[in-house]
Amino acid sequence: MKPVVSALNAWTCVVVSVFAIIILSIIGSLFKANHHSMMGSTDDPKDGAAVAGAVFGAVAVYGAFLIFCASQGLLHIRESRRGAISL
C-alpha cells in the first residue's frame, strides 16, 4: 500500500493531533466538572456537560486523524526500509 500524504505532513499531523487531544481533553474535563474558570462568567454556557460532549467529539475526530496520520507515517518508514527511492 502506498502512502497518500508526504512523510513530513504525516508526522506533523501526528504531533498536532497529540497536542490537540491533550489540550481538548483538559478543556472538556473542566467543562464536565463545571469548573469555575470555564463556567463562572455570565457569558459562559449554562450546560457544561453539553459543551463537554462537543469537545470530546472533537477529541474523537483528532483521534481518527492521529490513527490515519500515524499509519501514513509508518507506511513511509516501511517504504524507506525496502530501499524505495523517494522523489
Biopython code that builds the backbone (N, CA, C, O; Angstrom):
import numpy as np
from Bio.PDB.StructureBuilder import StructureBuilder

atoms = [
    (1, "MET", "N", (0.845, -1.172, 0.000)),
    (1, "MET", "CA", (0.000, 0.000, 0.000)),
    (1, "MET", "C", (0.891, 1.234, 0.000)),
    (1, "MET", "O", (1.894, 1.286, 0.711)),
    (2, "LYS", "N", (0.521, 2.218, -0.793)),
    (2, "LYS", "CA", (1.320, 3.427, -0.897)),
    (2, "LYS", "C", (0.738, 4.530, -0.016)),
    (2, "LYS", "O", (-0.480, 4.628, 0.130)),
    (3, "PRO", "N", (1.594, 5.353, 0.568)),
    (3, "PRO", "CA", (1.105, 6.473, 1.381)),
    (3, "PRO", "C", (0.388, 7.516, 0.528)),
    (3, "PRO", "O", (0.710, 7.705, -0.645)),
    (4, "VAL", "N", (-0.587, 8.186, 1.134)),
    (4, "VAL", "CA", (-1.367, 9.204, 0.439)),
    (4, "VAL", "C", (-0.755, 10.587, 0.640)),
    (4, "VAL", "O", (-0.782, 11.419, -0.267)),
    (5, "VAL", "N", (-0.204, 10.833, 1.824)),
    (5, "VAL", "CA", (0.396, 12.134, 2.135)),
    (5, "VAL", "C", (1.897, 11.963, 2.316)),
    (5, "VAL", "O", (2.394, 10.849, 2.483)),
    (6, "SER", "N", (2.608, 13.078, 2.282)),
    (6, "SER", "CA", (4.059, 13.015, 2.438)),
    (6, "SER", "C", (4.426, 12.681, 3.882)),
    (6, "SER", "O", (3.602, 12.777, 4.791)),
    (7, "ALA", "N", (5.672, 12.291, 4.064)),
    (7, "ALA", "CA", (6.139, 11.912, 5.396)),
    (7, "ALA", "C", (6.107, 13.106, 6.340)),
    (7, "ALA", "O", (5.710, 12.963, 7.496)),
    (8, "LEU", "N", (6.515, 14.278, 5.870)),
    (8, "LEU", "CA", (6.515, 15.471, 6.715)),
    (8, "LEU", "C", (5.095, 15.823, 7.148)),
    (8, "LEU", "O", (4.862, 16.143, 8.314)),
    (9, "ASN", "N", (4.156, 15.767, 6.222)),
    (9, "ASN", "CA", (2.761, 16.055, 6.575)),
    (9, "ASN", "C", (2.199, 15.031, 7.554)),
    (9, "ASN", "O", (1.446, 15.382, 8.462)),
    (10, "ALA", "N", (2.562, 13.782, 7.371)),
    (10, "ALA", "CA", (2.052, 12.734, 8.247)),
    (10, "ALA", "C", (2.550, 12.923, 9.674)),
    (10, "ALA", "O", (1.758, 12.854, 10.615)),
    (11, "TRP", "N", (3.843, 13.158, 9.852)),
    (11, "TRP", "CA", (4.389, 13.298, 11.199)),
    (11, "TRP", "C", (3.979, 14.619, 11.836)),
    (11, "TRP", "O", (3.823, 14.689, 13.056)),
    (12, "THR", "N", (3.801, 15.671, 11.034)),
    (12, "THR", "CA", (3.285, 16.935, 11.570)),
    (12, "THR", "C", (1.867, 16.752, 12.081)),
    (12, "THR", "O", (1.513, 17.265, 13.142)),
    (13, "CYS", "N", (1.064, 16.028, 11.334)),
    (13, "CYS", "CA", (-0.307, 15.751, 11.748)),
    (13, "CYS", "C", (-0.340, 14.928, 13.032)),
    (13, "CYS", "O", (-1.213, 15.132, 13.875)),
    (14, "VAL", "N", (0.596, 14.005, 13.188)),
    (14, "VAL", "CA", (0.668, 13.204, 14.413)),
    (14, "VAL", "C", (0.941, 14.099, 15.609)),
    (14, "VAL", "O", (0.274, 13.984, 16.637)),
    (15, "VAL", "N", (1.917, 14.989, 15.484)),
    (15, "VAL", "CA", (2.275, 15.879, 16.593)),
    (15, "VAL", "C", (1.121, 16.811, 16.938)),
    (15, "VAL", "O", (0.788, 16.976, 18.112)),
    (16, "VAL", "N", (0.512, 17.416, 15.934)),
    (16, "VAL", "CA", (-0.610, 18.335, 16.173)),
    (16, "VAL", "C", (-1.787, 17.592, 16.802)),
    (16, "VAL", "O", (-2.439, 18.117, 17.704)),
    (17, "SER", "N", (-2.058, 16.394, 16.341)),
    (17, "SER", "CA", (-3.169, 15.616, 16.881)),
    (17, "SER", "C", (-2.945, 15.239, 18.336)),
    (17, "SER", "O", (-3.880, 15.282, 19.136)),
    (18, "VAL", "N", (-1.731, 14.874, 18.688)),
    (18, "VAL", "CA", (-1.442, 14.511, 20.078)),
    (18, "VAL", "C", (-1.650, 15.715, 20.989)),
    (18, "VAL", "O", (-2.291, 15.602, 22.034)),
    (19, "PHE", "N", (-1.107, 16.874, 20.593)),
    (19, "PHE", "CA", (-1.294, 18.072, 21.410)),
    (19, "PHE", "C", (-2.759, 18.480, 21.491)),
    (19, "PHE", "O", (-3.220, 18.901, 22.551)),
    (20, "ALA", "N", (-3.499, 18.362, 20.389)),
    (20, "ALA", "CA", (-4.920, 18.722, 20.397)),
    (20, "ALA", "C", (-5.714, 17.791, 21.308)),
    (20, "ALA", "O", (-6.611, 18.241, 22.022)),
    (21, "ILE", "N", (-5.395, 16.511, 21.290)),
    (21, "ILE", "CA", (-6.096, 15.554, 22.149)),
    (21, "ILE", "C", (-5.849, 15.877, 23.619)),
    (21, "ILE", "O", (-6.773, 15.834, 24.431)),
    (22, "ILE", "N", (-4.614, 16.196, 23.957)),
    (22, "ILE", "CA", (-4.293, 16.523, 25.350)),
    (22, "ILE", "C", (-5.006, 17.791, 25.788)),
    (22, "ILE", "O", (-5.655, 17.808, 26.834)),
    (23, "ILE", "N", (-4.892, 18.851, 24.998)),
    (23, "ILE", "CA", (-5.473, 20.141, 25.381)),
    (23, "ILE", "C", (-6.994, 20.069, 25.419)),
    (23, "ILE", "O", (-7.615, 20.555, 26.365)),
    (24, "LEU", "N", (-7.598, 19.468, 24.398)),
    (24, "LEU", "CA", (-9.067, 19.395, 24.371)),
    (24, "LEU", "C", (-9.609, 18.477, 25.459)),
    (24, "LEU", "O", (-10.706, 18.707, 25.968)),
    (25, "SER", "N", (-8.861, 17.444, 25.823)),
    (25, "SER", "CA", (-9.305, 16.588, 26.927)),
    (25, "SER", "C", (-9.333, 17.352, 28.242)),
    (25, "SER", "O", (-10.251, 17.180, 29.045)),
    (26, "ILE", "N", (-8.340, 18.189, 28.462)),
    (26, "ILE", "CA", (-8.322, 19.009, 29.668)),
    (26, "ILE", "C", (-9.477, 19.998, 29.665)),
    (26, "ILE", "O", (-10.156, 20.161, 30.678)),
    (27, "ILE", "N", (-9.703, 20.655, 28.544)),
    (27, "ILE", "CA", (-10.800, 21.621, 28.448)),
    (27, "ILE", "C", (-12.143, 20.926, 28.637)),
    (27, "ILE", "O", (-13.011, 21.438, 29.343)),
    (28, "GLY", "N", (-12.321, 19.763, 28.013)),
    (28, "GLY", "CA", (-13.564, 19.020, 28.156)),
    (28, "GLY", "C", (-13.818, 18.574, 29.577)),
    (28, "GLY", "O", (-14.951, 18.628, 30.056)),
    (29, "SER", "N", (-12.772, 18.133, 30.257)),
    (29, "SER", "CA", (-12.963, 17.702, 31.643)),
    (29, "SER", "C", (-13.280, 18.888, 32.553)),
    (29, "SER", "O", (-14.019, 18.734, 33.525)),
    (30, "LEU", "N", (-12.733, 20.067, 32.253)),
    (30, "LEU", "CA", (-13.085, 21.259, 33.033)),
    (30, "LEU", "C", (-14.548, 21.638, 32.825)),
    (30, "LEU", "O", (-15.232, 22.007, 33.780)),
    (31, "PHE", "N", (-15.032, 21.553, 31.596)),
    (31, "PHE", "CA", (-16.448, 21.834, 31.346)),
    (31, "PHE", "C", (-17.339, 20.791, 32.012)),
    (31, "PHE", "O", (-18.382, 21.124, 32.575)),
    (32, "LYS", "N", (-16.924, 19.528, 31.945)),
    (32, "LYS", "CA", (-17.744, 18.466, 32.527)),
    (32, "LYS", "C", (-17.862, 18.608, 34.040)),
    (32, "LYS", "O", (-18.900, 18.289, 34.620)),
    (33, "ALA", "N", (-16.793, 19.088, 34.679)),
    (33, "ALA", "CA", (-16.799, 19.272, 36.132)),
    (33, "ALA", "C", (-17.404, 20.619, 36.539)),
    (33, "ALA", "O", (-17.455, 20.940, 37.727)),
    (34, "ASN", "N", (-17.863, 21.410, 35.560)),
    (34, "ASN", "CA", (-18.407, 22.761, 35.812)),
    (34, "ASN", "C", (-17.417, 23.610, 36.610)),
    (34, "ASN", "O", (-17.789, 24.291, 37.567)),
    (35, "HIS", "N", (-16.168, 23.556, 36.201)),
    (35, "HIS", "CA", (-15.117, 24.312, 36.883)),
    (35, "HIS", "C", (-15.389, 25.807, 36.743)),
    (35, "HIS", "O", (-15.852, 26.265, 35.699)),
    (36, "HIS", "N", (-15.103, 26.556, 37.788)),
    (36, "HIS", "CA", (-15.448, 27.981, 37.806)),
    (36, "HIS", "C", (-14.686, 28.780, 36.754)),
    (36, "HIS", "O", (-15.166, 29.830, 36.328)),
    (37, "SER", "N", (-13.519, 28.318, 36.325)),
    (37, "SER", "CA", (-12.780, 29.045, 35.299)),
    (37, "SER", "C", (-13.466, 28.950, 33.932)),
    (37, "SER", "O", (-13.262, 29.809, 33.073)),
    (38, "MET", "N", (-14.275, 27.913, 33.732)),
    (38, "MET", "CA", (-14.989, 27.754, 32.470)),
    (38, "MET", "C", (-16.455, 28.170, 32.556)),
    (38, "MET", "O", (-17.060, 28.529, 31.546)),
    (39, "MET", "N", (-17.017, 28.123, 33.740)),
    (39, "MET", "CA", (-18.460, 28.346, 33.882)),
    (39, "MET", "C", (-18.795, 29.541, 34.785)),
    (39, "MET", "O", (-19.963, 29.738, 35.120)),
    (40, "GLY", "N", (-17.799, 30.341, 35.188)),
    (40, "GLY", "CA", (-18.023, 31.359, 36.200)),
    (40, "GLY", "C", (-18.592, 32.670, 35.703)),
    (40, "GLY", "O", (-19.150, 33.419, 36.506)),
    (41, "SER", "N", (-18.483, 32.989, 34.432)),
    (41, "SER", "CA", (-18.920, 34.286, 33.912)),
    (41, "SER", "C", (-20.362, 34.217, 33.427)),
    (41, "SER", "O", (-20.907, 33.133, 33.214)),
    (42, "THR", "N", (-20.967, 35.373, 33.259)),
    (42, "THR", "CA", (-22.344, 35.424, 32.754)),
    (42, "THR", "C", (-22.404, 35.101, 31.263)),
    (42, "THR", "O", (-23.456, 34.704, 30.762)),
    (43, "ASP", "N", (-21.297, 35.264, 30.553)),
    (43, "ASP", "CA", (-21.265, 34.967, 29.113)),
    (43, "ASP", "C", (-20.953, 33.502, 28.821)),
    (43, "ASP", "O", (-21.025, 33.077, 27.667)),
    (44, "ASP", "N", (-20.614, 32.735, 29.832)),
    (44, "ASP", "CA", (-20.273, 31.329, 29.633)),
    (44, "ASP", "C", (-21.531, 30.483, 29.447)),
    (44, "ASP", "O", (-22.615, 30.893, 29.860)),
    (45, "PRO", "N", (-21.398, 29.308, 28.829)),
    (45, "PRO", "CA", (-22.568, 28.445, 28.632)),
    (45, "PRO", "C", (-23.134, 27.948, 29.958)),
    (45, "PRO", "O", (-22.420, 27.846, 30.956)),
    (46, "LYS", "N", (-24.423, 27.643, 29.951)),
    (46, "LYS", "CA", (-25.094, 27.186, 31.172)),
    (46, "LYS", "C", (-24.922, 25.688, 31.401)),
    (46, "LYS", "O", (-24.823, 25.241, 32.544)),
    (47, "ASP", "N", (-24.887, 24.910, 30.318)),
    (47, "ASP", "CA", (-24.813, 23.454, 30.430)),
    (47, "ASP", "C", (-23.402, 22.988, 30.086)),
    (47, "ASP", "O", (-23.070, 22.815, 28.914)),
    (48, "GLY", "N", (-22.580, 22.787, 31.098)),
    (48, "GLY", "CA", (-21.199, 22.373, 30.881)),
    (48, "GLY", "C", (-21.079, 20.978, 30.310)),
    (48, "GLY", "O", (-20.140, 20.692, 29.567)),
    (49, "ALA", "N", (-22.018, 20.100, 30.647)),
    (49, "ALA", "CA", (-21.963, 18.723, 30.142)),
    (49, "ALA", "C", (-22.179, 18.675, 28.628)),
    (49, "ALA", "O", (-21.557, 17.867, 27.939)),
    (50, "ALA", "N", (-23.058, 19.536, 28.110)),
    (50, "ALA", "CA", (-23.293, 19.568, 26.665)),
    (50, "ALA", "C", (-22.060, 20.081, 25.929)),
    (50, "ALA", "O", (-21.697, 19.562, 24.873)),
    (51, "VAL", "N", (-21.427, 21.090, 26.486)),
    (51, "VAL", "CA", (-20.206, 21.622, 25.877)),
    (51, "VAL", "C", (-19.102, 20.567, 25.942)),
    (51, "VAL", "O", (-18.350, 20.395, 24.983)),
    (52, "ALA", "N", (-19.005, 19.865, 27.062)),
    (52, "ALA", "CA", (-18.003, 18.808, 27.207)),
    (52, "ALA", "C", (-18.225, 17.712, 26.173)),
    (52, "ALA", "O", (-17.261, 17.162, 25.640)),
    (53, "GLY", "N", (-19.474, 17.389, 25.884)),
    (53, "GLY", "CA", (-19.756, 16.381, 24.861)),
    (53, "GLY", "C", (-19.271, 16.809, 23.492)),
    (53, "GLY", "O", (-18.737, 15.995, 22.739)),
    (54, "ALA", "N", (-19.452, 18.092, 23.158)),
    (54, "ALA", "CA", (-18.971, 18.601, 21.871)),
    (54, "ALA", "C", (-17.447, 18.594, 21.816)),
    (54, "ALA", "O", (-16.859, 18.263, 20.786)),
    (55, "VAL", "N", (-16.814, 18.957, 22.920)),
    (55, "VAL", "CA", (-15.346, 18.974, 22.960)),
    (55, "VAL", "C", (-14.799, 17.556, 22.854)),
    (55, "VAL", "O", (-13.806, 17.328, 22.163)),
    (56, "PHE", "N", (-15.430, 16.605, 23.527)),
    (56, "PHE", "CA", (-14.963, 15.222, 23.436)),
    (56, "PHE", "C", (-15.243, 14.638, 22.053)),
    (56, "PHE", "O", (-14.552, 13.712, 21.629)),
    (57, "GLY", "N", (-16.236, 15.156, 21.349)),
    (57, "GLY", "CA", (-16.436, 14.779, 19.950)),
    (57, "GLY", "C", (-15.262, 15.231, 19.093)),
    (57, "GLY", "O", (-14.820, 14.507, 18.201)),
    (58, "ALA", "N", (-14.755, 16.440, 19.371)),
    (58, "ALA", "CA", (-13.570, 16.923, 18.660)),
    (58, "ALA", "C", (-12.345, 16.077, 19.000)),
    (58, "ALA", "O", (-11.482, 15.863, 18.149)),
    (59, "VAL", "N", (-12.268, 15.598, 20.239)),
    (59, "VAL", "CA", (-11.170, 14.710, 20.628)),
    (59, "VAL", "C", (-11.241, 13.418, 19.810)),
    (59, "VAL", "O", (-10.208, 12.893, 19.396)),
    (60, "ALA", "N", (-12.434, 12.911, 19.578)),
    (60, "ALA", "CA", (-12.588, 11.695, 18.772)),
    (60, "ALA", "C", (-12.149, 11.930, 17.328)),
    (60, "ALA", "O", (-11.528, 11.059, 16.718)),
    (61, "VAL", "N", (-12.472, 13.109, 16.777)),
    (61, "VAL", "CA", (-12.047, 13.430, 15.412)),
    (61, "VAL", "C", (-10.521, 13.502, 15.338)),
    (61, "VAL", "O", (-9.917, 12.970, 14.406)),
    (62, "TYR", "N", (-9.903, 14.157, 16.316)),
    (62, "TYR", "CA", (-8.438, 14.214, 16.332)),
    (62, "TYR", "C", (-7.838, 12.826, 16.554)),
    (62, "TYR", "O", (-6.743, 12.549, 16.066)),
    (63, "GLY", "N", (-8.526, 11.958, 17.274)),
    (63, "GLY", "CA", (-8.063, 10.583, 17.428)),
    (63, "GLY", "C", (-8.053, 9.852, 16.095)),
    (63, "GLY", "O", (-7.133, 9.087, 15.805)),
    (64, "ALA", "N", (-9.087, 10.092, 15.280)),
    (64, "ALA", "CA", (-9.124, 9.487, 13.949)),
    (64, "ALA", "C", (-8.003, 10.041, 13.076)),
    (64, "ALA", "O", (-7.372, 9.294, 12.328)),
    (65, "PHE", "N", (-7.747, 11.363, 13.167)),
    (65, "PHE", "CA", (-6.623, 11.953, 12.443)),
    (65, "PHE", "C", (-5.311, 11.320, 12.883)),
    (65, "PHE", "O", (-4.445, 11.032, 12.056)),
    (66, "LEU", "N", (-5.167, 11.106, 14.179)),
    (66, "LEU", "CA", (-3.944, 10.524, 14.716)),
    (66, "LEU", "C", (-3.718, 9.124, 14.157)),
    (66, "LEU", "O", (-2.603, 8.782, 13.762)),
    (67, "ILE", "N", (-4.764, 8.324, 14.126)),
    (67, "ILE", "CA", (-4.632, 6.957, 13.604)),
    (67, "ILE", "C", (-4.265, 6.974, 12.128)),
    (67, "ILE", "O", (-3.385, 6.231, 11.695)),
    (68, "PHE", "N", (-4.946, 7.829, 11.347)),
    (68, "PHE", "CA", (-4.672, 7.905, 9.909)),
    (68, "PHE", "C", (-3.252, 8.387, 9.643)),
    (68, "PHE", "O", (-2.519, 7.784, 8.858)),
    (69, "CYS", "N", (-2.870, 9.475, 10.301)),
    (69, "CYS", "CA", (-1.549, 10.055, 10.036)),
    (69, "CYS", "C", (-0.425, 9.157, 10.536)),
    (69, "CYS", "O", (0.627, 9.071, 9.902)),
    (70, "ALA", "N", (-0.635, 8.495, 11.659)),
    (70, "ALA", "CA", (0.387, 7.566, 12.146)),
    (70, "ALA", "C", (0.546, 6.398, 11.185)),
    (70, "ALA", "O", (1.662, 5.936, 10.947)),
    (71, "SER", "N", (-0.554, 5.921, 10.636)),
    (71, "SER", "CA", (-0.438, 4.826, 9.667)),
    (71, "SER", "C", (0.286, 5.288, 8.401)),
    (71, "SER", "O", (1.041, 4.522, 7.804)),
    (72, "GLN", "N", (0.057, 6.538, 7.990)),
    (72, "GLN", "CA", (0.766, 7.066, 6.830)),
    (72, "GLN", "C", (2.267, 7.194, 7.120)),
    (72, "GLN", "O", (3.102, 6.872, 6.275)),
    (73, "GLY", "N", (2.589, 7.662, 8.307)),
    (73, "GLY", "CA", (3.997, 7.762, 8.676)),
    (73, "GLY", "C", (4.672, 6.407, 8.733)),
    (73, "GLY", "O", (5.812, 6.254, 8.293)),
    (74, "LEU", "N", (3.969, 5.426, 9.273)),
    (74, "LEU", "CA", (4.537, 4.073, 9.327)),
    (74, "LEU", "C", (4.690, 3.463, 7.939)),
    (74, "LEU", "O", (5.615, 2.686, 7.701)),
    (75, "LEU", "N", (3.790, 3.808, 7.021)),
    (75, "LEU", "CA", (3.947, 3.342, 5.642)),
    (75, "LEU", "C", (5.201, 3.943, 5.010)),
    (75, "LEU", "O", (5.896, 3.274, 4.245)),
    (76, "HIS", "N", (5.490, 5.208, 5.330)),
    (76, "HIS", "CA", (6.711, 5.825, 4.817)),
    (76, "HIS", "C", (7.953, 5.136, 5.379)),
    (76, "HIS", "O", (8.927, 4.918, 4.659)),
    (77, "ILE", "N", (7.914, 4.798, 6.652)),
    (77, "ILE", "CA", (9.057, 4.089, 7.256)),
    (77, "ILE", "C", (9.239, 2.729, 6.590)),
    (77, "ILE", "O", (10.361, 2.320, 6.289)),
    (78, "ARG", "N", (8.129, 2.036, 6.365)),
    (78, "ARG", "CA", (8.201, 0.714, 5.743)),
    (78, "ARG", "C", (8.746, 0.802, 4.318)),
    (78, "ARG", "O", (9.518, -0.053, 3.884)),
    (79, "GLU", "N", (8.330, 1.854, 3.588)),
    (79, "GLU", "CA", (8.832, 2.031, 2.226)),
    (79, "GLU", "C", (10.313, 2.346, 2.201)),
    (79, "GLU", "O", (11.040, 1.862, 1.334)),
    (80, "SER", "N", (10.765, 3.158, 3.153)),
    (80, "SER", "CA", (12.185, 3.530, 3.151)),
    (80, "SER", "C", (13.066, 2.336, 3.526)),
    (80, "SER", "O", (14.216, 2.272, 3.093)),
    (81, "ARG", "N", (12.565, 1.406, 4.307)),
    (81, "ARG", "CA", (13.339, 0.214, 4.663)),
    (81, "ARG", "C", (13.513, -0.717, 3.475)),
    (81, "ARG", "O", (14.477, -1.479, 3.412)),
    (82, "ARG", "N", (12.587, -0.656, 2.541)),
    (82, "ARG", "CA", (12.658, -1.529, 1.367)),
    (82, "ARG", "C", (13.599, -0.978, 0.303)),
    (82, "ARG", "O", (13.821, -1.618, -0.725)),
    (83, "GLY", "N", (14.147, 0.195, 0.545)),
    (83, "GLY", "CA", (15.064, 0.762, -0.423)),
    (83, "GLY", "C", (14.376, 1.532, -1.532)),
    (83, "GLY", "O", (14.947, 1.705, -2.609)),
    (84, "ALA", "N", (13.176, 1.992, -1.292)),
    (84, "ALA", "CA", (12.468, 2.761, -2.309)),
    (84, "ALA", "C", (13.140, 4.119, -2.483)),
    (84, "ALA", "O", (13.644, 4.704, -1.525)),
    (85, "ILE", "N", (13.140, 4.594, -3.681)),
    (85, "ILE", "CA", (13.729, 5.902, -3.980)),
    (85, "ILE", "C", (12.637, 6.952, -3.791)),
    (85, "ILE", "O", (11.580, 6.878, -4.419)),
    (86, "SER", "N", (12.897, 7.921, -2.930)),
    (86, "SER", "CA", (11.925, 8.982, -2.722)),
    (86, "SER", "C", (12.236, 10.154, -3.632)),
    (86, "SER", "O", (13.382, 10.592, -3.727)),
    (87, "LEU", "N", (11.237, 10.644, -4.282)),
    (87, "LEU", "CA", (11.427, 11.750, -5.229)),
    (87, "LEU", "C", (11.008, 13.054, -4.608)),
    (87, "LEU", "O", (11.095, 14.100, -5.251)),
]
sb = StructureBuilder()
sb.init_structure("model")
sb.init_model(0)
sb.init_chain("A")
sb.init_seg("    ")
for serial, (resi, resn, name, xyz) in enumerate(atoms, 1):
    if name == "N":
        sb.init_residue(resn, " ", resi, " ")
    sb.init_atom(name, np.array(xyz, "f"), 0.0, 1.0, " ", f" {name:<3s}", serial, name[0])
structure = sb.get_structure()
